[in-house]
Amino acid sequence: MRATAPADPIVAHCLELLAPLGDARARRMFGGHGIYLDGHFIAIVAWERLYLKANEATQARFREAGCEPFTYEAKGDRRVTMNYWTAPAEAMESPALMQPWARLALQAALAAPRPRQRR
């Protein structure tokens, strides 16, 4: 499998961790990066942290592992929480340790409704 090689070291590291699972790619977005695995949006890299996609079926696993949800401050001093969670620290050490967490993120991506295409 292959991974694109961005200039940002944390993004490059995340792609290396995910590469054994498929075609891992990054795209710049909103001051961070979106991570795609075989064309499925599975993660965000922001503030030097990897956040993996979760859903109702998978978020409890992230919470139980001590992971934190992705939050940001929106206009009007409003706090927004998205369904992306940090990867466990040990998963950031090797592709083998990342695989179960990346599979959960891919599972959540595959279960998500497909966005409507513009006409």
C-alpha positions in Angstrom: 0.0 0.0 0.0 1.2 3.6 -0.4 0.9 6.9 1.3 1.4 10.4 -0.1 4.3 12.3 1.5 3.2 15.7 2.8 5.7 18.2 4.2 4.0 18.3 7.6 5.9 15.7 9.8 2.9 14.7 11.9 0.7 14.2 8.8 3.5 12.1 7.2 3.7 10.0 10.4 0.0 9.4 10.5 0.0 8.3 6.8 2.8 5.9 7.6 0.7 4.4 10.5 -2.3 4.0 8.2 -0.6 2.9 5.0 -0.7 -0.9 5.8 -4.5 -0.7 5.6 -4.8 0.8 2.2 -4.1 3.9 0.1 -3.6 6.6 2.7 -3.8 10.2 1.6 -4.0 13.7 3.1 -5.6 16.9 1.9 -5.2 20.3 3.5 -8.4 21.6 5.0 -9.4 24.3 7.5 -5.8 24.8 8.8 -5.3 21.1 9.3 -5.5 18.0 7.1 -8.2 15.4 6.3 -7.0 11.8 6.0 -8.5 9.4 3.5 -8.1 5.7 3.4 -9.0 4.1 0.1 -11.0 7.3 -0.7 -12.9 7.2 2.6 -12.6 10.2 5.0 -11.5 8.6 8.3 -9.5 11.2 10.2 -8.5 14.8 10.9 -5.0 16.0 11.8 -5.3 19.3 13.7 -3.2 20.9 16.4 -0.5 18.3 16.0 -3.0 15.5 16.9 -4.7 12.7 14.9 -8.5 12.4 15.4 -10.1 9.3 14.1 -13.7 9.2 12.9 -16.2 7.5 15.3 -20.0 7.0 15.4 -22.5 5.7 18.0 -21.3 2.1 17.5 -17.6 3.0 18.0 -17.2 6.0 20.2 -17.5 4.1 23.5 -14.2 2.3 22.6 -12.4 5.6 22.1 -13.8 7.0 25.4 -12.9 3.8 27.3 -9.3 4.1 26.0 -9.0 7.6 27.4 -9.2 9.4 24.0 -10.6 12.9 23.6 -13.2 14.2 21.2 -12.4 16.8 18.6 -13.7 20.2 19.7 -13.3 23.7 18.4 -14.6 27.2 19.2 -17.1 28.5 16.7 -18.4 32.0 16.2 -20.2 33.4 19.1 -18.0 31.6 21.7 -19.8 28.4 21.0 -18.0 25.1 21.6 -18.5 22.5 18.9 -17.8 18.8 19.3 -17.4 16.5 16.3 -17.4 12.8 16.2 -13.7 12.4 15.8 -11.5 11.2 18.7 -7.8 11.2 19.4 -6.0 8.0 18.8 -4.6 6.3 21.9 -1.0 7.3 22.6 0.3 3.8 22.1 -1.4 3.5 18.7 0.7 6.5 17.5 3.8 4.3 18.0 3.4 1.7 15.3 1.2 0.7 12.3 0.4 -2.6 14.1 -1.0 -0.8 17.1 -2.9 1.7 15.0 -4.7 -0.9 12.9 -7.5 -1.7 15.2 -8.3 2.0 15.8 -8.0 2.8 12.1 -10.4 -0.1 11.3 -12.9 1.5 13.8 -12.6 4.8 11.9 -13.0 3.1 8.6 -16.1 1.2 9.9 -17.6 4.6 11.0 -16.8 6.1 7.6 -18.4 3.3 5.7 -21.5 3.4 7.9 -22.0 7.2 7.4 -24.6 8.4 5.0 -23.2 9.3 1.6 -23.3 13.1 0.9 -25.7 14.2 -1.8 -24.0 15.0 -5.1 -24.6 18.4 -6.7 -26.4 18.5 -10.0 
